[in-house]
């Protein structure tokens, strides 16, 4: 039998039982759509996270206290709740004198309840210098202004808050500027509201952030003399890796370290962070796709079961075909084509369904949650994977019923009731 004739016969058989064919394809449709949706979500999340990190500039170098982590994905000691006091003001002063560094901005961080009148919200706060707003791309405020070096030097109780927090504490009708909020029962006068919300480069919720002078945060909110992190901005005329080496040299001199293996600080460039984040998000995307693939296996098993039932129901047809000269391969070919057609058509429908849901989700998120900054991503690899998997599933789960049909004895098949 010619392939063209086998294809026509298989198509005719499938169209004669439209409802059965549709229900048989349903598992593959759902499986492929799930893979498309989850891979798209994973890619969108990856683009969003990497975009946020890249948005703060490619020449930033982040210094955290504690020895460098042994593994690539190991969290630094400071992130594990271990108090390390190695970063001090003398380090900021030394880095500020380095010609290859434009800015050296120390930060301390904490969490507290922000209170205004009867309204309150648990927020993360950052204590830093006036350069914090420049280095974090937060210098543009929606109202008011950021605090100055004079505010830091004078330990003025002023604060710049995120737009979401402003809505929570003050509502839509009260202007937050010059109003007083409390953090840990310490009063701060609001002098500015940040111009953007959403999640910042390092997982910081900008919308609910409170930024205060580091002099106040250290002494009164936290009672410490050290820094949680120092962010430096390399001069554009210098290579970032060279600046990184200069930072190591300056800190080792300050800390009296002669053995590089005994560093009490960890340095990461933005390229390092992007590499780690890219690897993590790629693994998560593959993990999500693997979970969705389980439904493909279930759908494939469903197709195999239906094809086995179809072989049994069409036993007399198989016997008649063999009686007039059809070979085992002709029968196998016909049933295998039916199986592949079912999965391939189901795969195409699943891809279209998945694309539609992804597009709809993007419209909803950007319309009602515009501050999230969600990006639309529809990876071509997901389409190729969907088509490839559906084709392979058709062959893998159709080969057994097709072989069973091809091996039937024509005399026994004609006698089958």
Buried (B, 14 or more C-beta within 10 A) or exposed (E): BEEEEBBEBBEEBBEEBEEBBBEBBBBBBBBBBBBBBBBBBBBBBBBBBBEBBEEBBBBBBBBBBBBBBEEEEEEBBBEEEEEBEBBBEEBBEBBBEBEBBBBBBBBBBBEBEBBBEEBBBEBBBBBBBBBBBBBBBBBEBBBBBBBBEEBBEEBBBBBBBBBBBBBBBBEEEBEBBEBEBBBEEBEBEBBBBBBBBBBBBEEBBBBBBBBBBBBBBBEBBBEBEBBBBBBBBBBEEBEBEEBBEBBBEBBBEBBEBEEEEEBBBBBBBBEBBBEEBBEBBEEBBEEBBEEBBEBBBEBBEBBBEBBBEBBEEBBEBBBBBBEEEBEBEBBBBBBBBBBBBBBBBBBBBBBBBBBEBBEEBBEEBBEEEEEEBBBBBBBEEBBEBBBEBBBBBBEBBBBBBBBBBBEBEBEEBBEBE
